[in-house]
Amino acid sequence: MFLSRVALEDEDPHELDFRFEVVDDGGYFVFVHHGLNLADLAETIDLGQFGSAFYMIRARYPFTTPDIAADPRIFSERYGFEPQVVAGKYLRFDASSLHDFFRASWTNDDDQDIDCEIVGASRELSDEELRQIFDHMAQPTPLVAQRSGMSVIAVHDNHFVYIEATQLSLLRGLVEQSIVGFFNTVYPTRFASIPDALIDLIINEYHTASLVCLPVEWDDTKMDVLPTGNTRTDDTGIHVLIETSQSHWTSYDLDIPQQMLGRRLLISYDPVGSSWSLDAGAR
């Protein structure tokens, strides 16, 4: 949901729902986005920031990595190229082929619900290193970035993306594209870049808890989806009210500090002046 791929008249806008946390004094970060698919990630972020050598260490749907290792044609028939099989069980990509795979994962109607886990590194990994990472990622909270300085891109049903990485500049891009992409579903247009000060504020004051905005809600009395007051468009621009929350997809089972919950941030965009503004603590 970084970029609007579906016309609003065909589908109600997806809620904004993502969270992030900078860990270990800025050594790495975790970013989780409910609604993001791999194709949008490839279209908005330079995948080379995650590494130069990528390894799919596990897949669940529409194939498993042992399936592809046994018959790489299963992969090439879906995505148009054959990945390199490493250690007889992992799939290797470079940044370019990973980009091609991510894009094709959306255009192939048979497997838009792909589930997989990919590790990115700045060098080639040995068979033993891959085995250790595979075993480590079986843990409930892998934190591969903390353990090895590598990156992780994992996707569930191609709409719930989990990322670990070490470059904080990449986190800034993920936050910006998440907000711009949501605004684009509310009011499709070409948006200016978000000012650094707004990104700084979000990273410093709105971390850990999920950042949520619900543009529509289900009305039981009318049996219909209706717009909420959390997004509006008027003659002054587009206005989106974001709130930190614990109750959405990306923040379950987290011990979130209570002072981080319930924080609100009203972000506005003036399409005429191509300018952003914000009101921290808005009600």
Buried (B, 14 or more C-beta within 10 A) or exposed (E): BBBBBEEEEEEBBBBBBBBBBBBEEEEBBBBBBBBBBBBBBBBBBEBEBBBEBBBBBBBBEBBBBEEBBEEBEBBEEBBEEBBEBBBEBBBBBBBEBBBBBBBBBBEBEEBBBBBBBBBBBEEEBEEEBBBBBBEBBEEEEBBBBBBBBBBBBBBBEBBBBBBBBBEEEBBBBBBBBBBBBBBBBBBEEEBBEBBEEBBEBBBEEBBBBBBBBBBBEEEEEEEEEEBEEBBBEEEEBBBBBBBBBBEBBBBEEBEBEEEBBEBBBBBBBEBEEEEBBBEBEBE
